[in-house]
Amino acid sequence: MGPDDIKKHDYNAFEATLRVTDKSESSGLKNTGALMVKVPSGYANVKHKWHGAFTNTNTNTNTNSNTEIDVESDSEGEAEPLAPGVWYQIWYVVNNARVADGGQTYDVYLQGGSEFPVQTLVYQGATFRMQREWPLTYFLMNCNTGPIDKPYGNGGLKYDDIYMVKGLALTKPH
């Protein structure tokens, strides 16, 4: 889809979507300001996976005694909101193949801030919005901060050094 079609289709021009907002949806859902991806039901925050050990203390109410259990745990939770004034590096790996061939999906990697000090896979299998199966030749970015008289959002984003390469490239371009 080229520039004229993007203007014509407006919001329906979005495909492999990355979204950041802290505004409330018409459904009443309050977004957090975390990086989001497109999923069939709408949008989802990217995830933070961690592995850790902790001690869980169980209290037996019958005997009034405590039992400590050491637990190894893998956990996944929603990522924190993006921090203002912090530069993040985002890679997204787009599979533009036909849906029938497992395409129209994308994975997202994130590095930045105290939550993601190293490149981290934060979402796997996000879905294209329209799933047109057309070549992807343009980036589309918008920044919705609302009307001047009633602004919303997290103050907008700054973009720098945008690259598109064929294949899987998770290194920093020069």
OpenMM code with the backbone's topology and positions (N, CA, C; nanometers):
from openmm import Vec3, app, unit

residues = "MET GLY PRO ASP ASP ILE LYS LYS HIS ASP TYR ASN ALA PHE GLU ALA THR LEU ARG VAL THR ASP LYS SER GLU SER SER GLY LEU LYS ASN THR GLY ALA LEU MET VAL LYS VAL PRO SER GLY TYR ALA ASN VAL LYS HIS LYS TRP HIS GLY ALA PHE THR ASN THR ASN THR ASN THR ASN THR ASN SER ASN THR GLU ILE ASP VAL GLU SER ASP SER GLU GLY GLU ALA GLU PRO LEU ALA PRO GLY VAL TRP TYR GLN ILE TRP TYR VAL VAL ASN ASN ALA ARG VAL ALA ASP GLY GLY GLN THR TYR ASP VAL TYR LEU GLN GLY GLY SER GLU PHE PRO VAL GLN THR LEU VAL TYR GLN GLY ALA THR PHE ARG MET GLN ARG GLU TRP PRO LEU THR TYR PHE LEU MET ASN CYS ASN THR GLY PRO ILE ASP LYS PRO TYR GLY ASN GLY GLY LEU LYS TYR ASP ASP ILE TYR MET VAL LYS GLY LEU ALA LEU THR LYS PRO HIS".split()
positions = [
    Vec3(0.0850, -0.1156, 0.0000),
    Vec3(0.0000, 0.0000, 0.0000),
    Vec3(0.0904, 0.1230, 0.0000),
    Vec3(0.0683, 0.2107, -0.0950),
    Vec3(0.1483, 0.3319, -0.1072),
    Vec3(0.0848, 0.4501, -0.0360),
    Vec3(0.1509, 0.5677, -0.0431),
    Vec3(0.1028, 0.6856, 0.0298),
    Vec3(-0.0421, 0.7242, -0.0002),
    Vec3(-0.0839, 0.7199, -0.1262),
    Vec3(-0.2221, 0.7583, -0.1585),
    Vec3(-0.3226, 0.6616, -0.0964),
    Vec3(-0.2924, 0.5318, -0.1042),
    Vec3(-0.3828, 0.4329, -0.0433),
    Vec3(-0.3827, 0.4433, 0.1093),
    Vec3(-0.2669, 0.4758, 0.1674),
    Vec3(-0.2609, 0.4927, 0.3130),
    Vec3(-0.3523, 0.6073, 0.3547),
    Vec3(-0.3467, 0.7194, 0.2819),
    Vec3(-0.4355, 0.8326, 0.3129),
    Vec3(-0.5817, 0.7932, 0.2952),
    Vec3(-0.6104, 0.7196, 0.1885),
    Vec3(-0.7486, 0.6788, 0.1593),
    Vec3(-0.8040, 0.5851, 0.2671),
    Vec3(-0.7232, 0.4888, 0.3095),
    Vec3(-0.7708, 0.3870, 0.4042),
    Vec3(-0.7552, 0.4289, 0.5502),
    Vec3(-0.6790, 0.5355, 0.5749),
    Vec3(-0.6666, 0.5926, 0.7086),
    Vec3(-0.6303, 0.4837, 0.8107),
    Vec3(-0.7076, 0.4697, 0.9165),
    Vec3(-0.6782, 0.3744, 1.0240),
    Vec3(-0.6724, 0.2308, 0.9723),
    Vec3(-0.7463, 0.2003, 0.8677),
    Vec3(-0.7468, 0.0650, 0.8119),
    Vec3(-0.6227, 0.0354, 0.7283),
    Vec3(-0.5291, 0.1287, 0.7221),
    Vec3(-0.4024, 0.1030, 0.6542),
    Vec3(-0.3030, 0.0333, 0.7468),
    Vec3(-0.3295, 0.0354, 0.8766),
    Vec3(-0.2363, -0.0251, 0.9725),
    Vec3(-0.2285, -0.1760, 0.9508),
    Vec3(-0.1094, -0.2302, 0.9591),
    Vec3(-0.0906, -0.3752, 0.9510),
    Vec3(-0.0166, -0.4240, 1.0755),
    Vec3(0.1144, -0.4404, 1.0658),
    Vec3(0.1942, -0.4849, 1.1814),
    Vec3(0.2111, -0.3653, 1.2750),
    Vec3(0.1298, -0.3584, 1.3782),
    Vec3(0.1130, -0.2375, 1.4580),
    Vec3(0.1868, -0.2427, 1.5911),
    Vec3(0.2587, -0.1356, 1.6219),
    Vec3(0.3127, -0.1106, 1.7551),
    Vec3(0.2391, 0.0120, 1.8072),
    Vec3(0.1949, 0.0073, 1.9310),
    Vec3(0.1109, 0.1147, 1.9842),
    Vec3(0.1564, 0.1496, 2.1260),
    Vec3(0.1557, 0.2788, 2.1567),
    Vec3(0.1814, 0.3261, 2.2924),
    Vec3(0.0783, 0.4336, 2.3219),
    Vec3(-0.0009, 0.4135, 2.4250),
    Vec3(-0.0965, 0.5156, 2.4678),
    Vec3(-0.1331, 0.4918, 2.6133),
    Vec3(-0.1728, 0.5976, 2.6780),
    Vec3(-0.2249, 0.5813, 2.8137),
    Vec3(-0.3668, 0.6365, 2.8222),
    Vec3(-0.4312, 0.6509, 2.7071),
    Vec3(-0.5690, 0.7015, 2.7063),
    Vec3(-0.6674, 0.5882, 2.7336),
    Vec3(-0.7854, 0.6236, 2.7739),
    Vec3(-0.8916, 0.5246, 2.7950),
    Vec3(-0.9611, 0.4954, 2.6629),
    Vec3(-1.0004, 0.3708, 2.6446),
    Vec3(-1.0750, 0.3309, 2.5256),
    Vec3(-1.2233, 0.3611, 2.5457),
    Vec3(-1.2993, 0.3588, 2.4367),
    Vec3(-1.4440, 0.3815, 2.4472),
    Vec3(-1.5109, 0.2732, 2.5317),
    Vec3(-1.4468, 0.1562, 2.5420),
    Vec3(-1.4999, 0.0472, 2.6244),
    Vec3(-1.4786, 0.0720, 2.7741),
    Vec3(-1.3987, 0.1743, 2.8067),
    Vec3(-1.3661, 0.2016, 2.9465),
    Vec3(-1.2302, 0.1475, 2.9878),
    Vec3(-1.1688, 0.0628, 2.9036),
    Vec3(-1.0366, 0.0085, 2.9333),
    Vec3(-0.9358, 0.1223, 2.9421),
    Vec3(-0.8563, 0.1256, 3.0476),
    Vec3(-0.7521, 0.2268, 3.0643),
    Vec3(-0.6191, 0.1654, 3.0259),
    Vec3(-0.5572, 0.2179, 2.9213),
    Vec3(-0.4258, 0.1713, 2.8799),
    Vec3(-0.3201, 0.2250, 2.9759),
    Vec3(-0.2066, 0.1548, 2.9829),
    Vec3(-0.1060, 0.1882, 3.0841),
    Vec3(0.0081, 0.2744, 3.0336),
    Vec3(0.0288, 0.2809, 2.9036),
    Vec3(0.1460, 0.3487, 2.8498),
    Vec3(0.2573, 0.2513, 2.8157),
    Vec3(0.2306, 0.1213, 2.8283),
    Vec3(0.3278, 0.0191, 2.7876),
    Vec3(0.3214, 0.0020, 2.6357),
    Vec3(0.4266, -0.0518, 2.5775),
    Vec3(0.4273, -0.0839, 2.4356),
    Vec3(0.3253, -0.1942, 2.4115),
    Vec3(0.2438, -0.1797, 2.3071),
    Vec3(0.1396, -0.2779, 2.2766),
    Vec3(0.1548, -0.3301, 2.1341),
    Vec3(0.0975, -0.4490, 2.1123),
    Vec3(0.0928, -0.5122, 1.9809),
    Vec3(-0.0515, -0.5461, 1.9480),
    Vec3(-0.0775, -0.5747, 1.8212),
    Vec3(-0.2118, -0.6103, 1.7754),
    Vec3(-0.2365, -0.7589, 1.7991),
    Vec3(-0.3527, -0.7892, 1.8534),
    Vec3(-0.3984, -0.9272, 1.8726),
    Vec3(-0.5420, -0.9349, 1.8223),
    Vec3(-0.5952, -1.0544, 1.7972),
    Vec3(-0.7310, -1.0637, 1.7414),
    Vec3(-0.8380, -0.9900, 1.8229),
    Vec3(-0.8223, -0.9838, 1.9540),
    Vec3(-0.9247, -0.9194, 2.0373),
    Vec3(-0.9026, -0.7692, 2.0545),
    Vec3(-0.7997, -0.7137, 1.9958),
    Vec3(-0.7698, -0.5709, 2.0088),
    Vec3(-0.6205, -0.5484, 2.0180),
    Vec3(-0.5733, -0.5065, 2.1349),
    Vec3(-0.4307, -0.4860, 2.1584),
    Vec3(-0.3914, -0.5531, 2.2893),
    Vec3(-0.2625, -0.5866, 2.3003),
    Vec3(-0.2100, -0.6464, 2.4232),
    Vec3(-0.0781, -0.5795, 2.4572),
    Vec3(-0.0532, -0.5588, 2.5861),
    Vec3(0.0768, -0.5084, 2.6297),
    Vec3(0.1827, -0.6139, 2.6031),
    Vec3(0.3044, -0.5680, 2.5724),
    Vec3(0.4145, -0.6626, 2.5607),
    Vec3(0.4412, -0.7217, 2.6985),
    Vec3(0.5163, -0.8299, 2.7027),
    Vec3(0.5350, -0.9072, 2.8259),
    Vec3(0.6780, -0.8970, 2.8774),
    Vec3(0.6906, -0.9137, 3.0068),
    Vec3(0.8207, -0.9226, 3.0712),
    Vec3(0.8279, -1.0601, 3.1363),
    Vec3(0.9166, -1.1438, 3.0842),
    Vec3(0.9349, -1.2774, 3.1416),
    Vec3(1.0555, -1.2733, 3.2336),
    Vec3(1.0462, -1.3423, 3.3453),
    Vec3(1.1595, -1.3500, 3.4357),
    Vec3(1.1627, -1.4854, 3.5028),
    Vec3(1.2811, -1.5206, 3.5450),
    Vec3(1.3014, -1.6458, 3.6181),
    Vec3(1.3642, -1.6075, 3.7508),
    Vec3(1.3117, -1.6628, 3.8567),
    Vec3(1.3676, -1.6275, 3.9862),
    Vec3(1.3352, -1.7304, 4.0917),
    Vec3(1.3985, -1.7145, 4.2031),
    Vec3(1.3724, -1.8020, 4.3172),
    Vec3(1.3170, -1.7163, 4.4298),
    Vec3(1.2246, -1.7707, 4.5035),
    Vec3(1.1708, -1.6997, 4.6186),
    Vec3(1.1270, -1.8007, 4.7225),
    Vec3(1.1045, -1.7534, 4.8427),
    Vec3(1.0571, -1.8384, 4.9514),
    Vec3(0.9113, -1.8078, 4.9761),
    Vec3(0.8300, -1.9103, 4.9746),
    Vec3(0.6870, -1.8965, 4.9991),
    Vec3(0.6592, -1.9530, 5.1382),
    Vec3(0.5997, -1.8734, 5.2249),
    Vec3(0.5674, -1.9188, 5.3604),
    Vec3(0.4197, -1.9532, 5.3669),
    Vec3(0.3905, -2.0794, 5.3955),
    Vec3(0.2519, -2.1241, 5.4120),
    Vec3(0.2206, -2.1347, 5.5606),
    Vec3(0.1054, -2.0859, 5.5990),
    Vec3(0.0621, -2.0956, 5.7386),
    Vec3(-0.0483, -2.1988, 5.7492),
    Vec3(-0.0282, -2.2985, 5.8348),
    Vec3(-0.1297, -2.3998, 5.8612),
    Vec3(-0.2167, -2.3484, 5.9752),
    Vec3(-0.3421, -2.3171, 5.9442),
    Vec3(-0.4305, -2.2590, 6.0462),
    Vec3(-0.4706, -2.3594, 6.1534),
    Vec3(-0.4649, -2.4906, 6.1238),
    Vec3(-0.5012, -2.5909, 6.2247),
    Vec3(-0.3953, -2.6022, 6.3341),
    Vec3(-0.2677, -2.5949, 6.2938),
    Vec3(-0.1597, -2.6114, 6.3920),
    Vec3(-0.0917, -2.4794, 6.4251),
    Vec3(-0.1306, -2.3727, 6.3533),
    Vec3(-0.0726, -2.2400, 6.3722),
    Vec3(0.0792, -2.2426, 6.3522),
    Vec3(0.1248, -2.3202, 6.2512),
    Vec3(0.2674, -2.3292, 6.2233),
    Vec3(0.2944, -2.2818, 6.0805),
    Vec3(0.4185, -2.2384, 6.0566),
    Vec3(0.4598, -2.1915, 5.9245),
    Vec3(0.5512, -2.2944, 5.8596),
    Vec3(0.5374, -2.3106, 5.7289),
    Vec3(0.6255, -2.3964, 5.6514),
    Vec3(0.6840, -2.3126, 5.5391),
    Vec3(0.8175, -2.3067, 5.5299),
    Vec3(0.8803, -2.2319, 5.4223),
    Vec3(0.9146, -2.3266, 5.3089),
    Vec3(0.8782, -2.2868, 5.1889),
    Vec3(0.9032, -2.3671, 5.0700),
    Vec3(0.9846, -2.2816, 4.9738),
    Vec3(1.1014, -2.3299, 4.9317),
    Vec3(1.1797, -2.2596, 4.8307),
    Vec3(1.1244, -2.2960, 4.6940),
    Vec3(1.0986, -2.1944, 4.6139),
    Vec3(1.0317, -2.2149, 4.4860),
    Vec3(1.1165, -2.1557, 4.3742),
    Vec3(1.1376, -2.2325, 4.2690),
    Vec3(1.1943, -2.1807, 4.1446),
    Vec3(1.0758, -2.1473, 4.0559),
    Vec3(1.0748, -2.0294, 3.9981),
    Vec3(0.9556, -1.9872, 3.9264),
    Vec3(0.9908, -1.9186, 3.7956),
    Vec3(0.9161, -1.9509, 3.6929),
    Vec3(0.9165, -1.8735, 3.5699),
    Vec3(0.7875, -1.7944, 3.5704),
    Vec3(0.7968, -1.6681, 3.5423),
    Vec3(0.6789, -1.5843, 3.5503),
    Vec3(0.6732, -1.4931, 3.4292),
    Vec3(0.5527, -1.4528, 3.3943),
    Vec3(0.5336, -1.3588, 3.2848),
    Vec3(0.4297, -1.2580, 3.3289),
    Vec3(0.4598, -1.1343, 3.3099),
    Vec3(0.3645, -1.0290, 3.3428),
    Vec3(0.3697, -0.9213, 3.2377),
    Vec3(0.2756, -0.8305, 3.2436),
    Vec3(0.2744, -0.7210, 3.1480),
    Vec3(0.3898, -0.6264, 3.1770),
    Vec3(0.4485, -0.5742, 3.0701),
    Vec3(0.5586, -0.4801, 3.0852),
    Vec3(0.5094, -0.3506, 3.1487),
    Vec3(0.6016, -0.2808, 3.2097),
    Vec3(0.5717, -0.1513, 3.2695),
    Vec3(0.5520, -0.0473, 3.1588),
    Vec3(0.4897, 0.0655, 3.1899),
    Vec3(0.4794, 0.1737, 3.0916),
    Vec3(0.6185, 0.2189, 3.0473),
    Vec3(0.6306, 0.2609, 2.9216),
    Vec3(0.7571, 0.3156, 2.8750),
    Vec3(0.7878, 0.4410, 2.9564),
    Vec3(0.9130, 0.4561, 2.9943),
    Vec3(0.9529, 0.5678, 3.0803),
    Vec3(0.9803, 0.6925, 2.9967),
    Vec3(0.9271, 0.8065, 3.0363),
    Vec3(0.9543, 0.9309, 2.9639),
    Vec3(1.1035, 0.9634, 2.9645),
    Vec3(1.1528, 1.0151, 2.8524),
    Vec3(1.2919, 1.0565, 2.8426),
    Vec3(1.3906, 0.9445, 2.8206),
    Vec3(1.3444, 0.8218, 2.8035),
    Vec3(1.4317, 0.7058, 2.7829),
    Vec3(1.4214, 0.6620, 2.6371),
    Vec3(1.5374, 0.6379, 2.5742),
    Vec3(1.5371, 0.5838, 2.4386),
    Vec3(1.5277, 0.4318, 2.4468),
    Vec3(1.4396, 0.3753, 2.3676),
    Vec3(1.4231, 0.2306, 2.3576),
    Vec3(1.4605, 0.1875, 2.2167),
    Vec3(1.5167, 0.0689, 2.2063),
    Vec3(1.5407, 0.0084, 2.0760),
    Vec3(1.4364, -0.1009, 2.0574),
    Vec3(1.3690, -0.0973, 1.9442),
    Vec3(1.2623, -0.1933, 1.9163),
    Vec3(1.2923, -0.2605, 1.7832),
    Vec3(1.2867, -0.3916, 1.7847),
    Vec3(1.2979, -0.4702, 1.6624),
    Vec3(1.1664, -0.5435, 1.6465),
    Vec3(1.1105, -0.5409, 1.5262),
    Vec3(1.0005, -0.6333, 1.5082),
    Vec3(1.0217, -0.7127, 1.3827),
    Vec3(1.0025, -0.8434, 1.3984),
    Vec3(1.0274, -0.9408, 1.2929),
    Vec3(0.8922, -0.9766, 1.2341),
    Vec3(0.8741, -0.9368, 1.1097),
    Vec3(0.7440, -0.9466, 1.0442),
    Vec3(0.7415, -1.0669, 0.9512),
    Vec3(0.6394, -1.1502, 0.9639),
    Vec3(0.6167, -1.2617, 0.8724),
    Vec3(0.5005, -1.2209, 0.7824),
    Vec3(0.5334, -1.1745, 0.6624),
    Vec3(0.4320, -1.1239, 0.5700),
    Vec3(0.3805, -1.2328, 0.4759),
    Vec3(0.4060, -1.3585, 0.5072),
    Vec3(0.3524, -1.4679, 0.4251),
    Vec3(0.2000, -1.4706, 0.4361),
    Vec3(0.1380, -1.5500, 0.3528),
    Vec3(-0.0081, -1.5643, 0.3582),
    Vec3(-0.0494, -1.6256, 0.4926),
    Vec3(-0.1699, -1.5950, 0.5351),
    Vec3(-0.2232, -1.6522, 0.6595),
    Vec3(-0.2194, -1.8047, 0.6525),
    Vec3(-0.2550, -1.8601, 0.5368),
    Vec3(-0.2569, -2.0057, 0.5188),
    Vec3(-0.1185, -2.0677, 0.5388),
    Vec3(-0.0138, -1.9859, 0.5221),
    Vec3(0.1235, -2.0336, 0.5396),
    Vec3(0.1822, -1.9916, 0.6745),
    Vec3(0.0967, -1.9495, 0.7667),
    Vec3(0.1424, -1.9100, 0.8998),
    Vec3(0.1885, -1.7659, 0.9103),
    Vec3(0.1606, -1.6858, 0.8089),
    Vec3(0.2061, -1.5471, 0.8076),
    Vec3(0.1053, -1.4489, 0.8635),
    Vec3(0.1333, -1.3208, 0.8339),
    Vec3(0.0547, -1.2077, 0.8843),
    Vec3(0.0667, -1.1967, 1.0359),
    Vec3(0.1868, -1.2279, 1.0848),
    Vec3(0.2181, -1.2196, 1.2278),
    Vec3(0.3520, -1.1479, 1.2456),
    Vec3(0.3804, -1.1087, 1.3692),
    Vec3(0.5095, -1.0472, 1.3976),
    Vec3(0.5487, -1.0699, 1.5430),
    Vec3(0.6800, -1.0710, 1.5654),
    Vec3(0.7383, -1.0837, 1.6985),
    Vec3(0.8080, -0.9521, 1.7315),
    Vec3(0.8126, -0.9158, 1.8586),
    Vec3(0.8704, -0.7875, 1.8998),
    Vec3(0.9790, -0.8102, 2.0044),
    Vec3(1.0919, -0.7432, 1.9845),
    Vec3(1.2040, -0.7430, 2.0779),
    Vec3(1.2233, -0.6003, 2.1273),
    Vec3(1.2601, -0.5851, 2.2532),
    Vec3(1.2725, -0.4530, 2.3132),
    Vec3(1.3982, -0.4465, 2.3984),
    Vec3(1.4661, -0.3324, 2.3935),
    Vec3(1.5797, -0.3064, 2.4822),
    Vec3(1.5719, -0.1606, 2.5256),
    Vec3(1.5849, -0.1381, 2.6566),
    Vec3(1.5868, -0.0016, 2.7068),
    Vec3(1.5244, 0.0092, 2.8437),
    Vec3(1.5646, 0.1125, 2.9151),
    Vec3(1.5126, 0.1335, 3.0494),
    Vec3(1.5631, 0.0270, 3.1446),
    Vec3(1.5220, 0.0370, 3.2683),
    Vec3(1.5686, -0.0590, 3.3690),
    Vec3(1.5014, -0.1949, 3.3543),
    Vec3(1.3857, -0.2000, 3.2893),
    Vec3(1.3140, -0.3265, 3.2752),
    Vec3(1.3756, -0.4173, 3.1693),
    Vec3(1.4310, -0.3591, 3.0639),
    Vec3(1.4867, -0.4377, 2.9537),
    Vec3(1.6289, -0.3907, 2.9221),
    Vec3(1.7269, -0.4201, 3.0098),
    Vec3(1.8633, -0.3733, 2.9864),
    Vec3(1.9311, -0.4428, 2.8680),
    Vec3(1.8813, -0.5585, 2.8288),
    Vec3(1.9332, -0.6297, 2.7116),
    Vec3(1.8159, -0.6589, 2.6180),
    Vec3(1.8482, -0.6853, 2.4942),
    Vec3(1.7441, -0.7173, 2.3960),
    Vec3(1.6630, -0.8379, 2.4443),
    Vec3(1.5304, -0.8217, 2.4482),
    Vec3(1.4420, -0.9231, 2.5045),
    Vec3(1.3230, -0.9453, 2.4125),
    Vec3(1.2894, -1.0716, 2.3854),
    Vec3(1.1671, -1.1032, 2.3124),
    Vec3(1.0500, -1.0725, 2.4055),
    Vec3(0.9671, -0.9743, 2.3687),
    Vec3(0.8591, -0.9308, 2.4577),
    Vec3(0.7203, -0.9693, 2.4067),
    Vec3(0.7112, -1.0138, 2.2827),
    Vec3(0.5827, -1.0654, 2.2331),
    Vec3(0.6092, -1.1512, 2.1103),
    Vec3(0.5433, -1.2639, 2.1058),
    Vec3(0.5581, -1.3560, 1.9937),
    Vec3(0.4201, -1.3859, 1.9375),
    Vec3(0.4063, -1.3748, 1.8060),
    Vec3(0.2809, -1.4113, 1.7402),
    Vec3(0.1741, -1.3038, 1.7402),
    Vec3(0.2139, -1.1758, 1.7459),
    Vec3(0.1153, -1.0689, 1.7295),
    Vec3(0.0591, -1.0782, 1.5873),
    Vec3(-0.0591, -1.0235, 1.5653),
    Vec3(-0.1266, -1.0408, 1.4361),
    Vec3(-0.1401, -0.9095, 1.3607),
    Vec3(-0.1352, -0.9205, 1.2282),
    Vec3(-0.1596, -0.8041, 1.1439),
    Vec3(-0.3038, -0.7585, 1.1636),
    Vec3(-0.3273, -0.6300, 1.1493),
    Vec3(-0.4611, -0.5758, 1.1705),
    Vec3(-0.5552, -0.6154, 1.0569),
    Vec3(-0.5184, -0.5880, 0.9334),
    Vec3(-0.6082, -0.6110, 0.8197),
    Vec3(-0.5793, -0.7426, 0.7471),
    Vec3(-0.4595, -0.7940, 0.7562),
    Vec3(-0.4179, -0.9203, 0.6935),
    Vec3(-0.4467, -0.9225, 0.5435),
    Vec3(-0.3992, -0.8190, 0.4742),
    Vec3(-0.4215, -0.8059, 0.3301),
    Vec3(-0.3324, -0.8984, 0.2473),
    Vec3(-0.2188, -0.9368, 0.3030),
    Vec3(-0.1215, -1.0198, 0.2314),
    Vec3(-0.0605, -0.9441, 0.1140),
    Vec3(-0.0442, -0.8138, 0.1291),
    Vec3(0.0205, -0.7301, 0.0278),
    Vec3(0.1651, -0.7044, 0.0697),
    Vec3(0.2506, -0.6677, -0.0264),
    Vec3(0.3877, -0.6313, 0.0107),
    Vec3(0.3880, -0.5127, 0.1080),
    Vec3(0.4791, -0.5156, 0.2030),
    Vec3(0.4941, -0.4047, 0.2975),
    Vec3(0.6095, -0.3173, 0.2499),
    Vec3(0.5785, -0.1967, 0.2084),
    Vec3(0.6805, -0.1095, 0.1508),
    Vec3(0.6935, 0.0242, 0.2226),
    Vec3(0.6050, 0.0533, 0.3180),
    Vec3(0.6073, 0.1808, 0.3889),
    Vec3(0.5855, 0.1595, 0.5382),
    Vec3(0.6394, 0.2520, 0.6167),
    Vec3(0.6074, 0.2609, 0.7587),
    Vec3(0.4938, 0.3606, 0.7733),
    Vec3(0.4067, 0.3364, 0.8659),
    Vec3(0.2998, 0.4302, 0.8969),
    Vec3(0.3086, 0.4610, 1.0455),
    Vec3(0.3239, 0.5882, 1.0799),
    Vec3(0.3320, 0.6283, 1.2205),
    Vec3(0.2329, 0.7398, 1.2449),
    Vec3(0.1632, 0.7294, 1.3547),
    Vec3(0.0799, 0.8422, 1.3955),
    Vec3(0.0997, 0.8644, 1.5439),
    Vec3(0.0671, 0.9812, 1.5874),
    Vec3(0.0827, 1.0154, 1.7285),
    Vec3(-0.0467, 1.0810, 1.7725),
    Vec3(-0.1274, 1.0077, 1.8459),
    Vec3(-0.2566, 1.0631, 1.8867),
    Vec3(-0.2471, 1.1191, 2.0273),
    Vec3(-0.2467, 1.2505, 2.0345),
    Vec3(-0.2432, 1.3180, 2.1641),
    Vec3(-0.3727, 1.3932, 2.1894),
    Vec3(-0.4722, 1.3709, 2.1053),
    Vec3(-0.6033, 1.4308, 2.1272),
    Vec3(-0.6121, 1.5736, 2.0777),
    Vec3(-0.7295, 1.6321, 2.0895),
    Vec3(-0.7494, 1.7698, 2.0453),
    Vec3(-0.6791, 1.8688, 2.1390),
    Vec3(-0.6483, 1.9855, 2.0872),
    Vec3(-0.5756, 2.0860, 2.1645),
    Vec3(-0.6497, 2.1230, 2.2922),
    Vec3(-0.7834, 2.1324, 2.2844),
    Vec3(-0.8594, 2.1747, 2.4019),
    Vec3(-0.8779, 2.0645, 2.5063),
    Vec3(-0.8511, 1.9391, 2.4705),
    Vec3(-0.8651, 1.8289, 2.5666),
    Vec3(-0.7617, 1.7200, 2.5338),
    Vec3(-0.6330, 1.7482, 2.5559),
    Vec3(-0.5301, 1.6513, 2.5179),
    Vec3(-0.5320, 1.5265, 2.6059),
    Vec3(-0.4833, 1.4185, 2.5509),
    Vec3(-0.4633, 1.2946, 2.6253),
    Vec3(-0.3385, 1.2285, 2.5704),
    Vec3(-0.3001, 1.1193, 2.6262),
    Vec3(-0.1825, 1.0474, 2.5782),
    Vec3(-0.0623, 1.0764, 2.6651),
    Vec3(0.0492, 1.0187, 2.6266),
    Vec3(0.1694, 1.0283, 2.7093),
    Vec3(0.2716, 1.1257, 2.6524),
    Vec3(0.2274, 1.2241, 2.5771),
    Vec3(0.3178, 1.3294, 2.5325),
    Vec3(0.3844, 1.3033, 2.3995),
    Vec3(0.3517, 1.1954, 2.3349),
    Vec3(0.4092, 1.1684, 2.2042),
    Vec3(0.5404, 1.0927, 2.2122),
    Vec3(0.5859, 1.0494, 2.0986),
    Vec3(0.7079, 0.9709, 2.0876),
    Vec3(0.8021, 1.0369, 1.9890),
    Vec3(0.9302, 1.0093, 2.0037),
    Vec3(1.0309, 1.0540, 1.9085),
    Vec3(1.0861, 0.9299, 1.8404),
    Vec3(1.1056, 0.9385, 1.7100),
    Vec3(1.1582, 0.8264, 1.6323),
    Vec3(1.2942, 0.8646, 1.5761),
    Vec3(1.3831, 0.7673, 1.5667),
    Vec3(1.5140, 0.7919, 1.5090),
    Vec3(1.5653, 0.6604, 1.4516),
    Vec3(1.6366, 0.6694, 1.3433),
    Vec3(1.7039, 0.5537, 1.2845),
    Vec3(1.6094, 0.4365, 1.2607),
    Vec3(1.5219, 0.4495, 1.1634),
    Vec3(1.4288, 0.3422, 1.1285),
    Vec3(1.4857, 0.2666, 1.0089),
    Vec3(1.4922, 0.1349, 1.0211),
    Vec3(1.5475, 0.0498, 0.9164),
    Vec3(1.4510, -0.0633, 0.8857),
    Vec3(1.4496, -0.1056, 0.7597),
    Vec3(1.3763, -0.2255, 0.7212),
    Vec3(1.4733, -0.3111, 0.6406),
    Vec3(1.4902, -0.4352, 0.6827),
    Vec3(1.5801, -0.5258, 0.6127),
    Vec3(1.5085, -0.6573, 0.5868),
    Vec3(1.5541, -0.7273, 0.4859),
    Vec3(1.4974, -0.8579, 0.4543),
    Vec3(1.5627, -0.9633, 0.5435),
    Vec3(1.4835, -1.0597, 0.5865),
    Vec3(1.5363, -1.1671, 0.6698),
    Vec3(1.5318, -1.1305, 0.8167),
    Vec3(1.5992, -1.2085, 0.8972),
    Vec3(1.6023, -1.1887, 1.0422),
    Vec3(1.7304, -1.1149, 1.0786),
    Vec3(1.7178, -0.9916, 1.1277),
    Vec3(1.8340, -0.9105, 1.1641),
    Vec3(1.8077, -0.8469, 1.2995),
    Vec3(1.8657, -0.9025, 1.4042),
    Vec3(1.8434, -0.8511, 1.5394),
    Vec3(1.9658, -0.7786, 1.5942),
    Vec3(2.0512, -0.7306, 1.5042),
    Vec3(2.1670, -0.6527, 1.5461),
    Vec3(2.1337, -0.5046, 1.5326),
    Vec3(2.2211, -0.4209, 1.5848),
    Vec3(2.2024, -0.2764, 1.5723),
    Vec3(2.2585, -0.2320, 1.4374),
    Vec3(2.1766, -0.1699, 1.3530),
    Vec3(2.2279, -0.1215, 1.2241),
    Vec3(2.3292, -0.0088, 1.2452),
    Vec3(2.4193, 0.0064, 1.1517),
    Vec3(2.5194, 0.1144, 1.1607),
    Vec3(2.4902, 0.2189, 1.0568),
] * unit.nanometer
topology = app.Topology()
chain = topology.addChain("A")
for resn in residues:
    res = topology.addResidue(resn, chain)
    for name in ("N", "CA", "C"):
        topology.addAtom(name, app.Element.getBySymbol(name[0]), res)
